[in-house]
Amino acid sequence: MFKELDEAVRAIREASFLLISAGAGMGVDSGLPDFRGREGFWRAYPIAKKLGLSFAQLANPRWFQEDPSLAWAFYGHRLQLYRTTKPHQGFFQLLEIARRKRDYFVLTSNVDGHFQKAGYAPHKIYEVHGSIHYLQCTTPCQETIWSADKVQVTIDMERFKAQEPLPRCPFCHAIARPNILMFGDWAWIDSRAREQEEHFASFLNRAHGDLVIVEIGAGTGVPTIRMMDEEIQGRFQAPLIRINPAEPEGATIPLPLRAKEAIAAIYERLQSSPF
């Protein structure tokens, strides 16, 4: 493990551009629930077990039509959880490393907004599945996205039902929903994500031949980030550091560690030998 850590530090030190990519495992060390597998999801949401619903089944836009009080109990609870949870120290250590580079970018499937909360520049973040901190119409009646900052959802946790008034579209007054790409979702408005993607493409063009990828907590359950990183690794011949305690394989430098532990180890080694 010391050898792999030293290799990771060397790859980071030698590159001028840093791509930070993150899946759900990045937030677990902040205290966010681990939805990995049916049992992991059910531990976080016992009501889902009672209803016999997996994460993929509950994280589906159909509930906003069929049972909006259930849908907003799930997403309203997550919205409040992400608002009140503080990003772990690894976010801040990684940002300090990133700021020493010529440039950096964040690619994430997480919808929690924790990179923004930790101080990363918003125009340097691509949230491929959207963000819970923005809303859209369920219809949608128009291609408009708005902030969820003023949204407060009251939830009866015993029944796991959100109470009225539920968030509604300010234009047509239909039920609103988070601007998140859900499973089986054909109504997601991706304009915000497409704008972020354009910034990301510009970053990659500038980073060609001088890039290192640090991937954190991206599993195979929803493999979006892993697949994107492996494509970028091949296209740019960039070293891929994969931090994942259970599934580190397939990378140039596999680190079978949790996010906070691995970032701290890399940070300390870089501090002892500044770059």
C-alpha positions as CSV (number, residue, x, y, z in Angstrom):
1,M,0.0,0.0,0.0
2,F,2.9,2.4,0.7
3,K,4.2,1.8,-2.8
4,E,0.8,2.6,-4.4
5,L,0.4,5.8,-2.2
6,D,3.9,6.9,-3.3
7,E,3.0,6.3,-6.9
8,A,-0.2,8.3,-6.5
9,V,1.7,11.2,-4.9
10,R,4.2,11.1,-7.7
11,A,1.5,11.2,-10.4
12,I,-0.3,14.1,-8.7
13,R,2.9,16.0,-8.3
14,E,4.0,15.6,-11.9
15,A,0.7,16.7,-13.6
16,S,-0.3,20.3,-14.1
17,F,-4.0,19.5,-14.3
18,L,-6.1,17.6,-11.7
19,L,-9.4,15.9,-12.4
20,I,-11.2,15.0,-9.2
21,S,-14.0,12.5,-9.9
22,A,-16.3,11.3,-7.1
23,G,-19.2,8.8,-6.5
24,A,-21.3,8.1,-3.5
25,G,-18.3,6.8,-1.5
26,M,-16.9,10.3,-1.2
27,G,-19.8,11.4,1.0
28,V,-20.0,8.3,3.3
29,D,-17.1,9.6,5.5
30,S,-19.1,12.8,6.0
31,G,-21.8,10.7,7.6
32,L,-24.1,10.4,4.6
33,P,-25.9,7.0,4.2
34,D,-24.4,4.3,2.0
35,F,-27.0,3.2,-0.5
36,R,-24.8,0.4,-1.8
37,G,-27.0,-2.7,-2.2
38,R,-30.6,-3.2,-1.2
39,E,-29.6,-3.8,2.5
40,G,-27.6,-0.6,2.7
41,F,-30.4,1.4,1.3
42,W,-32.9,-0.2,3.6
43,R,-30.8,0.6,6.7
44,A,-31.0,4.3,5.7
45,Y,-34.7,4.1,4.9
46,P,-36.5,1.3,6.8
47,I,-39.8,2.4,5.3
48,A,-38.5,1.4,1.9
49,K,-37.9,-2.1,3.2
50,K,-41.4,-2.2,4.5
51,L,-42.7,-1.2,1.1
52,G,-40.3,-3.6,-0.7
53,L,-38.7,-0.8,-2.7
54,S,-35.1,-0.7,-3.7
55,F,-33.2,2.6,-4.3
56,A,-33.7,2.4,-8.0
57,Q,-37.4,1.8,-7.5
58,L,-37.9,4.7,-5.1
59,A,-35.6,7.1,-7.0
60,N,-38.1,7.1,-9.9
61,P,-40.0,10.1,-11.2
62,R,-43.3,8.1,-11.4
63,W,-43.8,8.6,-7.6
64,F,-44.2,12.4,-8.1
65,Q,-47.3,11.5,-10.2
66,E,-48.5,8.5,-8.3
67,D,-47.7,9.4,-4.7
68,P,-46.0,12.9,-4.4
69,S,-46.1,12.9,-0.6
70,L,-44.0,9.7,-0.7
71,A,-41.6,11.1,-3.4
72,W,-41.1,14.4,-1.4
73,A,-40.7,12.5,1.9
74,F,-37.7,10.7,0.2
75,Y,-36.2,13.7,-1.5
76,G,-37.2,16.3,1.1
77,H,-35.4,14.2,3.8
78,R,-32.3,13.9,1.6
79,L,-32.4,17.7,0.8
80,Q,-32.4,18.4,4.6
81,L,-29.7,15.8,5.2
82,Y,-27.4,17.2,2.6
83,R,-27.9,20.8,3.8
84,T,-27.0,20.0,7.4
85,T,-24.2,17.5,6.9
86,K,-20.7,19.0,6.8
87,P,-18.2,17.8,4.2
88,H,-15.4,15.8,5.7
89,Q,-11.8,17.1,5.9
90,G,-10.8,15.2,2.8
91,F,-12.8,17.7,0.7
92,F,-10.8,20.6,2.0
93,Q,-7.4,18.8,1.8
94,L,-8.1,17.9,-1.8
95,L,-9.1,21.5,-2.6
96,E,-5.8,22.7,-1.2
97,I,-4.0,20.3,-3.5
98,A,-6.1,21.3,-6.5
99,R,-5.5,25.0,-6.0
100,R,-1.7,24.4,-6.4
101,K,-2.3,23.1,-9.9
102,R,-2.5,25.0,-13.1
103,D,-6.2,24.1,-13.1
104,Y,-8.6,21.5,-11.7
105,F,-12.1,20.2,-12.3
106,V,-14.6,18.1,-10.4
107,L,-16.7,15.4,-12.1
108,T,-19.3,13.8,-9.8
109,S,-22.4,11.7,-9.9
110,N,-23.3,13.0,-6.4
111,V,-26.3,15.4,-6.1
112,D,-25.5,16.6,-2.6
113,G,-23.7,19.9,-3.5
114,H,-20.9,19.2,-1.1
115,F,-18.1,20.2,-3.4
116,Q,-19.7,23.7,-3.6
117,K,-20.2,23.7,0.1
118,A,-16.5,22.9,0.7
119,G,-15.4,25.9,-1.5
120,Y,-14.8,24.4,-4.9
121,A,-15.5,26.9,-7.7
122,P,-19.0,26.2,-9.1
123,H,-17.8,26.7,-12.7
124,K,-15.3,23.9,-12.1
125,I,-17.9,21.2,-11.2
126,Y,-19.8,18.9,-13.5
127,E,-22.7,17.2,-11.7
128,V,-23.6,14.5,-14.3
129,H,-26.8,13.5,-12.5
130,G,-27.9,17.0,-11.5
131,S,-28.4,18.5,-8.1
132,I,-31.0,18.2,-5.3
133,H,-30.5,22.0,-4.7
134,Y,-32.4,22.9,-7.9
135,L,-36.0,22.1,-8.9
136,Q,-37.9,21.7,-12.1
137,C,-41.6,21.1,-13.1
138,T,-42.6,17.4,-13.2
139,T,-44.5,17.9,-16.5
140,P,-42.3,19.8,-17.4
141,C,-44.3,22.8,-18.6
142,Q,-41.1,24.6,-19.7
143,E,-37.3,24.2,-19.7
144,T,-36.8,26.2,-16.5
145,I,-34.8,25.3,-13.4
146,W,-34.9,27.2,-10.1
147,S,-33.1,27.2,-6.8
148,A,-34.4,25.0,-3.9
149,D,-32.8,27.3,-1.3
150,K,-36.2,28.4,0.1
151,V,-37.8,25.0,0.0
152,Q,-38.7,23.5,3.3
153,V,-40.5,20.1,3.4
154,T,-42.2,18.9,6.6
155,I,-42.1,15.1,6.8
156,D,-44.1,12.7,9.0
157,M,-41.3,10.2,9.5
158,E,-43.5,7.6,11.1
159,R,-45.7,7.4,8.0
160,F,-42.9,8.6,5.7
161,K,-45.1,11.1,4.0
162,A,-44.4,14.8,3.2
163,Q,-47.0,17.2,4.4
164,E,-48.7,19.9,2.3
165,P,-47.9,22.3,1.0
166,L,-45.5,20.4,-1.4
167,P,-43.1,22.2,-3.7
168,R,-44.9,23.3,-6.9
169,C,-43.9,24.8,-10.2
170,P,-44.2,28.6,-10.1
171,F,-45.4,28.6,-13.7
172,C,-48.2,25.9,-14.0
173,H,-48.5,25.0,-10.3
174,A,-47.9,21.3,-11.0
175,I,-45.9,19.3,-8.4
176,A,-42.2,20.3,-8.6
177,R,-39.3,17.8,-8.3
178,P,-35.5,17.9,-7.8
179,N,-33.5,18.6,-11.0
180,I,-31.9,15.1,-10.7
181,L,-31.6,12.4,-13.3
182,M,-33.6,9.6,-11.8
183,F,-34.1,6.0,-12.9
184,G,-36.4,5.7,-15.9
185,D,-36.4,9.4,-16.2
186,W,-37.5,11.0,-19.5
187,A,-38.4,14.4,-18.1
188,W,-35.1,15.6,-16.6
189,I,-34.2,19.0,-17.8
190,D,-30.4,18.8,-18.5
191,S,-29.7,22.4,-19.5
192,R,-27.7,23.1,-16.3
193,A,-25.7,19.9,-16.7
194,R,-25.0,20.6,-20.3
195,E,-23.6,24.0,-19.4
196,Q,-21.3,22.3,-16.9
197,E,-20.3,19.7,-19.5
198,E,-19.2,22.5,-21.8
199,H,-16.9,23.9,-19.1
200,F,-15.6,20.4,-18.5
201,A,-14.8,19.8,-22.2
202,S,-12.9,23.1,-22.2
203,F,-10.9,21.9,-19.2
204,L,-10.0,18.6,-20.9
205,N,-8.9,20.3,-24.0
206,R,-6.4,22.5,-22.0
207,A,-5.3,19.5,-19.9
208,H,-4.4,17.2,-22.8
209,G,-1.1,15.4,-22.1
210,D,-0.7,16.8,-18.6
211,L,-3.6,15.3,-16.6
212,V,-4.0,13.1,-13.5
213,I,-7.3,11.6,-12.5
214,V,-8.2,11.0,-8.8
215,E,-11.4,9.0,-8.6
216,I,-13.0,8.6,-5.2
217,G,-15.8,6.3,-4.1
218,A,-17.2,5.5,-7.5
219,G,-18.6,2.0,-7.6
220,T,-19.9,-0.4,-10.2
221,G,-23.5,-0.3,-9.0
222,V,-24.1,3.0,-11.0
223,P,-20.9,3.0,-13.0
224,T,-21.2,6.4,-14.7
225,I,-18.1,7.9,-13.1
226,R,-15.9,4.8,-13.5
227,M,-16.8,4.5,-17.2
228,M,-16.2,8.2,-17.9
229,D,-12.9,8.1,-16.1
230,E,-11.7,5.0,-17.9
231,E,-12.6,6.7,-21.3
232,I,-10.7,9.8,-20.3
233,Q,-7.7,7.8,-19.1
234,G,-7.5,6.0,-22.5
235,R,-8.1,9.1,-24.6
236,F,-5.5,11.3,-22.7
237,Q,-3.1,8.6,-21.5
238,A,-3.6,10.0,-18.0
239,P,-2.8,8.1,-14.8
240,L,-6.0,7.0,-13.0
241,I,-5.9,6.8,-9.2
242,R,-8.9,4.8,-8.0
243,I,-9.7,5.2,-4.3
244,N,-12.3,2.6,-3.4
245,P,-12.2,0.1,-0.5
246,A,-14.1,-2.6,-2.2
247,E,-13.6,-2.1,-6.0
248,P,-10.3,-0.4,-6.7
249,E,-9.4,-2.6,-9.7
250,G,-9.1,-1.4,-13.3
251,A,-7.0,1.7,-12.5
252,T,-3.4,2.7,-13.1
253,I,-3.0,3.1,-9.3
254,P,-5.6,1.2,-7.2
255,L,-6.0,2.3,-3.6
256,P,-8.3,0.1,-1.6
257,L,-9.0,2.7,1.0
258,R,-11.9,4.9,2.1
259,A,-12.1,8.4,0.8
260,K,-11.0,10.4,3.9
261,E,-8.2,8.0,4.8
262,A,-6.7,7.9,1.3
263,I,-6.9,11.7,0.8
264,A,-5.3,12.3,4.2
265,A,-2.4,10.0,3.4
266,I,-1.8,11.6,0.0
267,Y,-2.1,15.1,1.5
268,E,0.4,14.3,4.3
269,R,2.9,12.9,1.8
270,L,2.6,16.0,-0.4
271,Q,3.0,18.3,2.6
272,S,6.2,16.5,3.6
273,S,7.6,17.0,0.1
274,P,6.0,20.1,-1.3
275,F,5.3,20.4,-5.0
